[in-house]
Amino acid sequence: MAQEKKNYLLPIIVMILLFGMISFVTGLGGPFADVLQKQFNVPNWQSQLGTFCNFLAYLFMGVPSGIMLKKIGYKKTALVAIVVGFIGVGIQYLSGQAGSFGIYLLGAFVAGFSMCMLNAVVNPMLNTMGGGGNKGNTLIQVGGSFNSLNATIVPVLVGYLAGSTATIESASPALFIAMGIFAFAFVILWLVNIPEPALDAEVKSAEKDKYSALSFRHFVLGAIGIFLYVGVEVGIPNFLILLNTKGLGIDGTTAGSIAGTYWFLMLIGRLIGAAVGMKVSSKSQLTFTSALALVFVLLAIFLPQTITISMPVFLKSIAFGTATVPLNVLLLVLCGLCTSIMWGGIFNLAVEGLGKYTKMASGIFMMLVVGGGVLPLIQGWVADLGGTESFASYINSYWVIIAGLAYLLFYALAGSKNVNTDIPVEE
């Protein structure tokens, strides 16, 4: 057993790195929105197209990722995902050399395919290499923590690198870091033997099942909830950056640090959620966090900009310090504590009582991650309705977030009830 643990140490580290790469590459969309807007002079909604293209790939790749796992296994799927990710980030780098908005969007779309495939691989791989059970779950939690840490770092890094010039080329070292980690991970996975998680045997029936996951009302409403949740999770920090740089005139490094604090609070929230998860139901957790987030965002919209507070941030001088910002900004940052546990809560409520249809439900959920690209587009359009790049136009875009959170509160209170208990769910 000790020998097995030693053999798998390096691939476990690589899997954790890849877990972090999912958030690193996906997280580029937020700070790069400011870069794209400055370099190509596009409206707010178009600045979110990079995020949209990245998440759009999930809609197309969710089902094929599962097919790849069955056909070629987890290791080869991971290798393909790494190559695709390297190419996608490489295309984004080339867009800076060419000064092309379209090429950047193509790179974001290609990178999205990689992120979808990696999401399908890293969780079961870490679970298997940890030996399943509590050890496997612990490795997944470590991977999730590294995921949150990378999401915290990337807006600060891009904001610092882009500086006042704010071009894709000036921020390209962040892309080089991503490509370097992809290349390292590919070599290690290629050389090391790793276990293949067992695939569920397909149960074939001569008679087609007349039911599916979509036959359950609480699942359908939960799927809509996941679509909206990912959009809320991404939209809040994405527009925090624009609100700070465009609306308040804060430099990119500080603005990125403020957005990074949101992701850091998501890490804290996940740790708290893991601690209370055995004692507090998913329904109670989702009810509390969606209601609290609603209060935070409503206060952020209605409070006057003149109420200010000091926040700890990473400064352009490569040092930690404080920045004076409107209280509205801090309230939006605090939403990270709430969004941190929403995915698990929605998922648990939506698949409750699905039995044999749970696997299908998971695939549908993965496809609806596309909401992380759609809602920021809508939020950008609402910001553009303001007509100017002002604090008011950006803060009013958060009405889109209010709508999403209101739905999640409805789902927690009423929509999550299983009213289709008459449908047989046993194999």
N, C-alpha and C positions, 0 to 999 in steps of 0.2 A: 504493500500500500504506500509506503514511504517513497519507493522508487517511482510509482505512478504519479504521485504528487510532484516529484521533482521533474519528471518528464513533461508535465503539463504546465509548469510554472510560466514558461516563456509564452506559450500560446494564450494562457489566461491573461497575461499582461497585455498581449496584442489585442485580445478581444475587448479588454477594458479600454484600451486606447481607441479602438474602433467605436466603442459605445460613446466615448467622448467626441469622436469625429462626427457623429450624427448631429450633435448639437452645434459643433464648431462650424461645419459647412452650412447647416440650415440657418444658424444664427448670423451668417454673413449678410443675409437679406436685410436685416434691420439697419445696421450702420451703413451698408452700401446704398440704402435708399437715399440717404443724405448725399452720398457721393454722386450717385446717378443724377440726382436733382440739380446739383451744382454743376456737374460736368456737361450734362446734356440739356439743361434748362427745361426739364419736363414738369408737368403738373404733379400734384401730390399723388393722384391715383396711379399715374404711370411710374412713379418712383417705387411703387409696391409690386410692380410686375416681376421683379426678380424673385421675391418671396412667392408670388403666385405661380410662376413657372416651376419653382422648386417643389411646391406642394402639389401642383397639377400632376406631376409624375406619379404620385401615389395612386391617383385615380386609374391610371393606365397600368401600373406595375403591381398593384396589390395582389391580383389573382395570379399573374405570371410568376411572381416570386414564390408562391406556394407550389406551383407546378415545377419550377426549377429545383426546389428542395427535394421533391419526389424523384425527379429524373436524374439529377447529377449529384445530389447530396449537399450537405451543409458546407463542407470545406470548399468544394469547387464553386458553389454559389457565392461564398464569401470572397473567393479570389476574383471571380467575375465582377462582383460589386466593387472591389477595390480598384480594379482596372477602369471600370466605368467612372468611379469617383475621381480618379486621377485625371482622366480625359476631360470630365466636366469642369473641374477646377482649372485645368490647363486651358480650356476654351475661354473661361472667364479671364484668365491672365492675358490671353491673346487679344481679347476685346479691348484691354487697356492699351496694347500696342497699336491696334487698329483704330482706336477711338470710336468703336462701334457699339451702340446701345443694343442692337439686334443680336450681335455675337455674344454679348454678355448674357442676354436672356436665354439664348441657346445653351450656353454653358450651365446656367442655373437649372434648366430643364433636365439636361443630361445628368448633372450632379444629383438631382432629385431621384432619378432611377436608382442610383447607388444607395441613397439614404433609405429608400423603401426596402431594397434587398437586404441591407445591413440590419434593419429593424427586424426582419424576418429571421435573421441568423443569430445575432449576438445573444439574445435571451436564452434560447434553448442550448446554445453552445456553452455558455457560462454555467448553466444549470447542470449540464452533463459532466463537464470537466470538474465541477465541484462535488460530483458524486450524488447529485440530487438532494432532496430533503432540505434541511436547514442550511447545510453548507452551500448547496447550489443557490438557494435563495439569498444567502449572504453575499455571494459573488455578484448576483444581479443587483443587489442594493449598492454594492461598491461601484459597479458600473454606472448605475443611475446617479450616484453622487458625483462621479467624474464627469458625467454628462452635464449635470447642473454647473459644475465648476467651469467647464469649457464655455457654457452659455454665458457665464458671468464675465469671463475674460475677453471674449471675441469683440463685443462692442467697444470696450476700452482700447483694445489693441488696434482695431481699425480706425477708431477716432484719433488715436495718437499718430499712427502712420500716415493717415490721409492729411492731417494738419490743415492748414489754411488753403492749400492747393486743392484738396478734396477731389482727387482723380483716381480712377481705377489703378493707374500705373503707380501712383504714390503709395497706394495701399497694398500693392502686389506682394510685399513680404509675407503678409498673412496668408496669401494663396500659396506661396512657396512652402510655408510651414505645413499647410494641409497636404500638399503633394508629397513632401518629404515623409510625412507619417504614413501616407498611403503606400509609398514605395517600400518603406521599412516593414510595414505590416505584410505586404505581399511576399517579400523574401522569406520572412519568418514562417508564414503559413505554408509556403511552398516546400520548405525544408523539413518542417516538423510534422510528425504523425499526430493526429488528434482524433478523438472518438467521434463517431457519428451518432447524434441523438436518434433514438428509435422513432421511426415514422409510424403513425397509426395506420393499421390495416384498413383498407377501404371496405366498407360493408356494402355489398351489392345486393339489391333486392330485385326480384323479377317484376314486382309491381312498384311503379313509381309512387313515392311518398307524396300525398296530396297536400302536406303541410311543409313549411319551411320556417326559418327564423323570422321571416317577414310576416308570418301569420300571427305573431304575437304583438299586440298593440304597444306594450311597454318597451319592447325591443325597438320597434320602428321609431317611437318617440325618443328613445335613448340614442339611436343612431343619429337623429337630427341634433340631439344634445351634443354628441361628440363633434359633429360638424361645426356647431356654433362654439363649443368650448375651445377647440384648437384655434379658431379665429380670434377668440377673446384673448387667449394666452399669448398669441403672437402680436395681435394688434396693439395691446397696451404698451409694450416696450418699444415697438417699431415707431409709434407716434410720439412716444416720450422723447425720442431722439430728435425728431423734427420739431416738436413743440419747444424743446430747449435750444436747438441751434437756430431755427428760423423764427420762432415766436419770441424767444428771450435773448437771442444773440450770444448764447453761451458757446464756448469753443468746443470742438468735436471730442477732444479727450475727456473733458468734464462731462459732457452730455452722454458720452458712451459709458462713463463710470456710473452715472445715475441710472441708466438703463441696465447696466450690469448688476447694480444693487437689487433691482427687481428679480433678476435670475438667481442671485445669491439668496434672497428671501425665499424663493421657490425651493432651494436646497434645504433651508432651515425648516420650511413647512413640511417637506417630505419626511424629514427626520422626526418632526413632531407627529405627523400622521402615522408613521410606522410605530411610534410609541403608544399611541392611543387607539390604533386600529382594532385591537383585540377587544377593546372595552366599549367603543362607540360605533354604532351602526353606520353603514355607508349612507343611508338616508339622512341620518342626523348630521353627518359630516358635510354632505352636499348642501343640505338646507342651511346650515350655519355659515359655510364659506361663501355660498352664492349670495345670501342675504347681506353678509358683512361686506363683500365686494361691491354690491349694489350701493350700500351706504357710502363707502369710500369714493366711488366714482361720482355719485350724485353730489356729494360735498365738493369734490374736485371741480365739478361743472359750475356749481352755484356760488361757492365762496369767492370773495373778491381777490384779485391778484395781488393786492397790497399787503396781505398777511404773509409774512415771510418767515423762513426758518433756515437754520444752518444744517447742511448735510455733509457727512464725511465722504470725500471723493478722491479720486486719483487725478492729480493735476498735470497740466501740459509740461511742467518742469520736471516730470518723472519723480514726483514726491506725493505723499498723501497730505491732504489738507481739508479744508471745508469750503463749501460754496453756499452762498445765500440764494435760496430759490423760493418761489411762492409755495405756500403750504399745499396748494393744489397738486404740485409735482410730487411731494412726499406721499400724499394720499394715493396717487396712482402707483407709486413704487410699492406701497404696502399691499397692493392687490396680489403681489407675488406670493404672499403667505396663503392667500385664498386659492389661487389657481393651482397651487402645488399639488393638491390631493384630489382635484376634481376628476381627472381622467379615471383613476381607480374607482372612485365613487360611482361615476356614470356607468362604467363598464360592469361593475358588480351588480348594480341595480338592473341594468338592461339584460344581462344574461341569466338572471335569477329565474330558475324554473325552466330553462330551455333544454336541459338534458342533452340529447344527441345533436341538437341544432346549435350548440355552443361554438363548435369549430367554424361553421358557416358564418355565425354572427361575428366572430373575430376577424374573418376576412373582410366582411362588409365594413367593420369599424376601421380597418387599415385603409380602405379606399376613401372613406369619408374624412380622413386627415386632410384632404384637399381643402377643407374649410379654413385651414390656416393660411391659405393663399387667397381665398375668395373674400373673407370679411375685411382684411386690410385694404383690398381694392375698393370696397364699398366705403370704408372709412376715409380713404383718400379722396373719393368723389365728394363725400359730405364736407370734408375740409376745403375742397376747391370751391364749394358753393359759397364759402365766406368771401371769396373774391380776392383776398389778400393773405399773405403769409404772416398772419398775426397770431398772437396768443389765443385770442377769442375763436378764430377759425379752427385752430387745432383742438382746443378744449371742447368745442361743440361737436367735433367728430366722434367724441366718446359717447354720444347718444347711440351709436351703433353697438358699442360695448354694453350699454345699459339694456338694449333690446335682447342681446345674447344672454346676459346674466339673469334677466327677468324670466326668460324661457327656462333656464337651468333651475331656477327656484321653483317654477311651476312643475318641472319634471320631478324634482325631489319631493315635493309635497303631494302631488296627485298623479302625474303621468307615469311614475315608476311602478304603479300597482299592476300586478299581473291579473288581467281580467280574462285570460284565455287558459285557465287551469284545466279545461276539458280536453285540451289537445294532448294526446299521448306523446311522451318524450323519452320513453325507454327504448334502448336499442332492440 
